[in-house]
């Protein structure tokens, strides 16, 4: 609940939106790395 209240503040919301475009590539890269690791461990 505190996170939602924090994001509703204009200054924090603006900063979150400015940095938000980095979230998808970072999480996508992490998923790719984990997927490669899982495939490598199952193949070996």
Rosetta silent file (secondary structure, phi, psi, omega in degrees, C-alpha in Angstrom):
SEQUENCE: XXXXXXXXXXXXXXXXXXXXXXXXXXXXXXXXXXXXXXXXXXXX
SCORE:     score description
SCORE:     0.000 S_00000001
   1 L     0.000  -37.585 -179.763    0.000    0.000    0.000 S_00000001
   2 H   -65.423  -35.487  179.008    2.870    2.371    0.778 S_00000001
   3 H   -63.128  -43.168  179.747    4.357    1.802   -2.672 S_00000001
   4 H   -65.647  -37.511  177.901    1.112    2.809   -4.343 S_00000001
   5 H   -67.412  -37.669  178.632    0.869    5.911   -2.198 S_00000001
   6 H   -66.556  -39.589 -179.323    4.468    6.803   -3.057 S_00000001
   7 H   -72.421  -18.508 -179.568    3.882    6.397   -6.773 S_00000001
   8 L   -79.348  -12.644  176.826    0.844    8.637   -6.606 S_00000001
   9 L   -75.216  133.858 -173.567    3.014   11.608   -5.647 S_00000001
  10 H   -56.964  -42.953 -177.561    3.762   13.679   -8.764 S_00000001
  11 H   -66.135  -43.362 -179.731    7.531   13.968   -8.277 S_00000001
  12 H   -70.360  -39.741  179.372    8.003   10.255   -7.611 S_00000001
  13 H   -62.178  -40.926  179.643    5.580    9.301  -10.373 S_00000001
  14 H   -65.319  -42.025  178.751    7.490   11.421  -12.883 S_00000001
  15 H   -65.797  -40.401  179.037   10.807    9.848  -11.888 S_00000001
  16 H   -62.593  -42.945  178.499    9.308    6.353  -12.069 S_00000001
  17 H   -65.753  -35.522  179.645    7.987    7.023  -15.576 S_00000001
  18 H   -67.608  -35.251 -179.258   11.365    8.397  -16.657 S_00000001
  19 H   -93.803   -9.064 -174.305   13.159    5.241  -15.479 S_00000001
  20 L   -64.314  -26.242 -178.241   10.354    2.854  -16.389 S_00000001
  21 H   -71.818   -9.921  176.793   11.562    2.258  -19.927 S_00000001
  22 H   -88.159  -16.199 -174.074   14.594    0.427  -18.520 S_00000001
  23 H   -65.311  -48.391 -177.072   12.507   -2.120  -16.627 S_00000001
  24 H   -62.286  -48.503  178.848   11.461   -4.238  -19.629 S_00000001
  25 H   -63.591  -37.956 -179.293   14.916   -4.633  -21.205 S_00000001
  26 H   -66.460  -48.014  179.797   16.559   -5.408  -17.872 S_00000001
  27 H   -67.287  -36.023  176.814   13.970   -8.001  -16.867 S_00000001
  28 H   -63.840  -42.925  177.596   13.933   -9.441  -20.387 S_00000001
  29 H   -62.908  -39.863  178.665   17.703   -9.821  -20.334 S_00000001
  30 H   -64.778  -39.203  179.043   17.545  -11.511  -16.950 S_00000001
  31 H   -66.591  -38.468  177.995   14.930  -13.971  -18.231 S_00000001
  32 H   -63.785  -44.856  179.725   17.080  -14.804  -21.264 S_00000001
  33 H   -61.944  -44.589  178.840   20.112  -15.425  -19.053 S_00000001
  34 H   -64.783  -38.359  178.068   18.105  -17.644  -16.716 S_00000001
  35 H   -63.713  -42.590  177.624   16.617  -19.526  -19.666 S_00000001
  36 H   -63.254  -40.472  179.365   20.066  -20.192  -21.112 S_00000001
  37 H   -63.661  -42.895  179.887   21.269  -21.367  -17.718 S_00000001
  38 H   -64.521  -44.409  179.410   18.325  -23.763  -17.357 S_00000001
  39 H   -63.428  -37.708 -179.411   18.845  -25.155  -20.861 S_00000001
  40 H   -68.809  -38.150 -178.417   22.567  -25.595  -20.230 S_00000001
  41 H   -74.339  -32.332  179.330   22.030  -27.427  -16.945 S_00000001
  42 H   -76.777  -30.303 -179.501   19.361  -29.725  -18.416 S_00000001
  43 H   -75.029  -27.935 -176.117   21.453  -30.525  -21.488 S_00000001
  44 L   -88.984    0.000    0.000   24.476  -31.487  -19.416 S_00000001
